[in-house]
Amino acid sequence: MARRLTPNPIRRYKDRNALTYRQLARRLGISEDYARKLGAPNGIRTVSASLAMAFERRTRGAIRFLDVMRWVGEVAA
């Protein structure tokens, strides 16, 4: 059985809120370049646990820590 891909929670947040990468970067407290890499369809999938926690805090739960950890493959779905 094929493994289902976990949707990108950062991209989903960006799209739902109609944000530019610059706006996304400001909200998440990261560089615009890193925001672009995280939001790209075939971009990087590297986020530390502490940064994922910060994303949850900075977005007031809209980007959940566990969703990010599942997406990067650190937690089993």
Secondary structure as GFF3:
##gff-version 3
##sequence-region A 1 77
A	DSSP	alpha_helix	9	16	.	.	.	ID=ss1
A	DSSP	alpha_helix	21	28	.	.	.	ID=ss2
A	DSSP	alpha_helix	32	39	.	.	.	ID=ss3
A	DSSP	alpha_helix	49	58	.	.	.	ID=ss4
A	DSSP	alpha_helix	65	72	.	.	.	ID=ss5
###
